[in-house]
C-alpha cells in the first residue's frame, strides 16, 4: 500500500474533524456527508456528453443525406457499424473496468470516444482509404459512408465504457438502498445530452456548417477529463470522504474482491435475465435516438431548425422518467417492500407506459406524436434505471463491470438488429408503423422472461462464483 493510501486509510479509521459520529448503520443524516452525490454528478456529466456525441448524427441525418446522397440503408449501415463496435466495446470495457479500476478505465474510454467524436468532421478525408480497404473484403460503400462508418466504430468502442464504469462507480459509492436512485440520476444525463443536441447542433450547423457541429460537441470530453482525474477515487481512499459517509456507503455485507471469469458468470440464470432484458429493450432507445428526428421530419415535414422544440420536450419528459423510475423502486424498498417486488413493480409500470407508442406513426398532428414518444422515452429511462440496478442487486461488486458489459453487448446486438429492420422497413414502406409496434411490445415481453428466469431476484452467492 502506498504512503498516500496508508494515510488516507488511517484517517478513515478514526473520526475526522467535522465528520461527526458514525451514524447508525443504514441511516443517512445531514452529518453523514455528500461526496457520493458529487461523484454521481460527474457520472451525470459523462452520460450527458456520451449522448451528445452519439446523437449528433441523428440530428444531421437529413443534412448529411442531402449532401452525400445516402440511402436509408447507407444510414442504417452507419448506425449498424456503431452498434457492432458498441457490442464489442461493451464486453471489453466491462473487463477493463474490473481490471484497471473505475478511475483509469473510465478516463481511457472517454478519451477514445472524444477523439472519435471530433474525427467525424474529417470523415471525408480518410473515407476513401477506408472504402478501399472495405472493397478488398467485397464491401462496396462510398467514401463518405466508409469514413463515417470508421468514425462510428471508434466512437462505439469508446462510448461502450460509459455504463460499465458508471454502474461500477455506483456500486462502489452507494449502499444498495440508494443505488437505483443514483443510477436514475446519472442516467438522466443521457436525456440532458439528447436534449442539448437538438438545441445546439442545428444552430451550429446553420451558422458554421455540420463540420463544426462534430468538433464543438466533441471537445466537451476534454472538460470532463479535467474534472474526473483530480476528483475521483474509491471512497475508502478518498481524502474528502468522512468516516460517517464511508460507514454509510459500506453498510452492506462485505463482498468478494477476487476477479470473476465469464465462465463463472454464464451458467447463472440471473445473468441471462439481465441479458434478455437488455437485448430486447436497449434497441428501442437506439431507435428513438437515431430515428425520431427523421420520423418527425419525414412524417410532419419539420426542417432541421424545427426539430429543436419537439425533441426538447421529448427528452425533458424522459429525464423525469429516469429519476422517477429509480425513485419508485427505492421508495418502495424504504417502505419495507422486498427488492424483488419493488424492482419488478417499477419495471411493470414502465413497460405499460411504453405501449401507447404504437399509435404514434398514425398521429393526426406533430404534438400528439411528440407526446406519445415522450411518454415512451420516459418509461424506457425508468425501466433502464431499474434494469441496470439489477446487476448490482444480483451480483457482487467485483462482477458488476463484467455483468453490465455483457448486458451492454446484448443490447448493442439488439441495436444492430433494429438498425437493419428499420432501414429495410423505411426503404420498403416509408412508414414507422411496424417499427413502433415492435417498440410498444418489447418491454412487457422482456419483463415476462425476466420474471420466469428470476422469480425472486435471488443474488448469486459468492461461493457460486469461485
Steps between C-alpha positions, in 0.01 A plus 500: 500500500632848410572768756201701379267202528631416846447854619151516357405165650625622835278804477201275429578288803431790734245775515603801294458864592153599393415143415285442805413168656436205278123470454302190567568263209244544226403858592615812317507825695605855406835424667559184300654685205414560138810420295330198344252739338784706354628178344148439370514848345818407310327186371203715395733734307669204325163356397400842365812521283458138394157568354593830342783333310296203380189707424651762268471273196128442561429873486721540193353198315291704251789746447759228441265297280439806284871583474634150439201328341468227764216250471307375801714186498821709488392676817387171654843351430674796665283445808565126474878563505462696824290227658742226398795687654287586804421131552867405483606800705249432776651159573855636489402802710342292773816296540714813480308668784535191717873470429619862481251650742232759439724807504751395234260290295239775469765759408634280219152431363402866495825607335443249218143605433586872517764461229257294291220756539722777366631270222149490343580845364784352293313189385517605134879534526573143611187355337659407165765291674239323710287437188801341327562267796133399519498431127774240555244305706224540243325785684417789269429837659555859396789694653267703723315195633829317559653793687200543726487126564859503627434804720192327643696180566758682712226703670315180586811338646561800726142578598446140606702579813251751636240274658727222633713769666202695635319196638823381660554845654146492642568155649820636657351823632139420600331247729238283334211710627622805303633335185182514290458871580866575425475301177185688403671834565814431299298325229288814462814659360429304183175693470675831559753410232222407262332830596805720440576341162192625309547846652870537425555299182249676269630841610866401451416340165309800366770740625823314420408172331472135601880466529510727806199328657716191548806695616325729750302224669795261504721740693279468809670171583824677586314717753371188675845341510638811669241454779500121528868435557550723807155438655446123473637228729353198675317612817732320742796689352333834433635786717166685498281214625413515870509195723123529536440501126738209449314298762171581327636398158639173636195399706423198279670166578854466363531350153786306336767701317669228293449523120209296365528336157224495240505122526375539857234754402342336194332201672287725722141573403535840670746602229273378222206692644708815483622421147151433368370823649779701341479323162128567467475857631830682435432497122182697555700785651736490201194527281390818677848651493593431138163508325252724687638818334451331163151380602393856585660640186360230270149486649435866581741683268712659774827667390819462706429825688144386570609181675637675808181564699336158445819314592560725799152411626562128443822492700380732775224250567751214470711658775204487736451134416862414568500645850141396567561136411801481731314686775196270480687177574722668762194648673328161512812339649521770769138424589586137565398349166738229381763581238338241272154659508633857496718459192243301302210728592695801376595314182138396439378859530765605247421212262131591494577867439690417180207324332319812364791575265342256254263788414772757426554418131136584423465802730292783354747775591859542609428571867294186551790303354748689718291423810490129422873483431576705813298262718681203348846651548420589862380146560812356339725708725311392810533141383870552430571634850354183649644242263849646545453476875415131464868443420608621845197333666588160358882498487790600728676832435804343338282341230281803430722644226510170313126437543409848375749459216338175388157662531615796294628263235160330491329838467734606222438175311130576524580851378675356193186302428264796538723715277469252214128445559431874504704557184317224312156611624558862400642404161197276435213699649617844609293453819593453867186301588666156519804641678291659775298181540825321590589780741166487679508127574869441580497594870206287610649196326840570656355535851311172465822321407693666784237388748510143369878488535527671840160489673652614831812701399721271705861633502776277372697376801869575525572126525329445165746729323823351631 
